[in-house]
Amino acid sequence: MKHEMTYDKELAKRGRKRALARAKSYWQLYLFLIPAILYFGIFRYVPMAGIQIAFKDYNLVGGIWGSPWVGFKHFIRFFNSADCWMVIRNTLTISILGLVFGFPLPIIIALLLNQTRSKKFAKVVQTVIYAPHFISAVIIVGMLNLFLAPSTGILNQILRLVTGDKTISIMFMGSTAMFPWIYVISEIWQNMGYNSIVYTAALSGVSPELHESAIVDGATVLQRIFYIDIPSIMPTIVILLIMNTGRVLTVGYEKIFLMQNALNRTASEVISTYVYQQAFGATSIPNFSYSSAIGLFESVVSLTLLLIVNKIAKKYADMSLV
């Protein structure tokens, strides 16, 4: 037994020496890791100390370390609040709609572009559908307000023209029923082209010989898509689906906040905007502990979902993140 422990220590020592020798040989390459290490260390790991604010009554005088512990007081307060289930419902509604309707579209776009014979046409289409991704959230919301305005909006004008009713003046941006769809459709339009890049890259790795053999055997375009292209990019699809499912409670803050108004709040208030309102906008005194508790709850649920979906994918599809 003692001999085995000595042998293991010797192997570990040799491994450390080899790693050190490798680092010395390629030290120039390891220098490029320093900015990434500093970024994650300063902005990701060091701020984790602030998690304890969620379990304290934080005050500026005592600071993070000097504020009194209150346990799960803020979590209980959130679950007992009137806004709790409204906020969770809105977040899940918008996220699930985006996942159901937004996740397949980039895959379809990549598959169609991959089958396009004219590469010039494919490049033009790619440029057109990629462009909206680079428009800022402020401009996107400004466009939505112009297009959906009750009196001058182009959509209301089209409805008046089609129906012949000159009195039509629908407040799309103030409708609680329409808000999730407006947000999701605009998100799909803005990001579907950019999100298709990863699938286009995965399809570029498919061997042309497979398609040539399928064509010789008489396979149609749809058959080649279903039996060659989709199975080839399935690992990519599964990985991205796992990651998107893990972000189901993480709805983007900026665009939602800009689209909010007094009329649609019951449908537009999501966890991210609610955290901001509680920390800075709800009262004259910032409530950092309460908002931190809500944010921590969101992170824990997201991590739990990610691990569950990852385990399911690993068990039934033999694919996972790790």
ZITA-V350473 format. One record per run of one state. SS is the DSSP state (H for helix, E for strand, C for the rest). FROM is the first residue (numbers start at 1). LEN is the number of residues. If there is no record, write none. Layout:
SS_FROM_LEN + SS_FROM_LEN
This chain:
C_1_1 + H_2_24 + C_26_1 + H_27_5 + C_32_1 + H_33_23 + E_56_2 + C_58_5 + H_63_4 + C_67_1 + E_68_2 + C_70_3 + H_73_8 + C_81_3 + H_84_32 + C_116_3 + H_119_16 + C_135_2 + H_137_11 + C_148_6 + H_154_10 + C_164_8 + H_172_3 + C_175_1 + H_176_20 + C_196_1 + H_197_7 + C_204_4 + H_208_9 + C_217_4 + H_221_26 + C_247_6 + H_253_7 + C_260_5 + H_265_4 + C_269_2 + H_271_11 + C_282_6 + H_288_29 + C_317_6
